[in-house]
Amino acid sequence: RLAGFPVTVGAGRPASGPVALAAAYAEGLRCVRALRVLGRDGEGASAGSLGFLGVLLGDGHDVSGFVGATLGPLLDYDARRGTELVRTLRAYFDCGGSLTRAKDELHVHVNTVVQRLDRVEVLLGQDWNGPERSLELQLALRLQLLSGA
């Protein structure tokens, strides 16, 4: 706290040289503005820690990094075990959160969809279906399709 006011800190990516330092400074300022808009005065963040906002605010637009950070546990699980958690999550969101429509889309029993989404919760945490987290997941799923990330 400075004189009773919370200090909000935004970090830019590591840089050397005048041009890179100016870009890093601008990225840090964008992070501070985002924190204030989000009502997170007194906190600190980098573009990488701001989730999808960081992808939008950061100079690097690290789409594959965002996809990996957001969907990584599911991608890893699917790769190791030959499961379809990512595909199931995509179908679930594409069907508006309807288990019945998702099971029809996936051509599986509704219990299979429920079991897969239970595994998603174990891997991603209980908040995976909350408004902010589901938005990030849906964006990551779209970006994965669009970019091949």
Steps between C-alpha positions, in 0.01 A plus 500: 500500500618846415351773715197282572438404136541146369784457252401335175787352301510384139798313361619492142709227346879500551668737260829660409558802283292816467234367261443178693494687832239743368284206384538325838408822681189541281401138569537561875278808475233299317512245782454772763202641308347152474543440873330829579211431261460157662484663844828341603678810631789414725591186306771422250486313173679431177335433166565129555317495832191676364375203298323590178529869585876452499483359148313812392716743697842346451729594214577137425141378462611160626198301383662159532626589848148601605350182352764289672459673835121478485447153350836343588381253763228373264730486198760309701242259642353433154847444354605261778178302523341526156189665646286776351464753780575799276254381236237440770552842655474664158175312426360589842562871448391491135171343612435776752584286801239239412610149592232349274606698195868438574448123521320511164783703349761258635293184431550370853277431801420796724681325787819507292468877460441539876801281584724694260386835641564366851857427387521854355407632845768288666763630257392865477333563836146555615476844340542367143133571425482839673447805279858631484669162475256360244555810285875438507450132421266576212743754358788256533297228325417738212857621472622142498276423205585819313874500554584136539664601831 
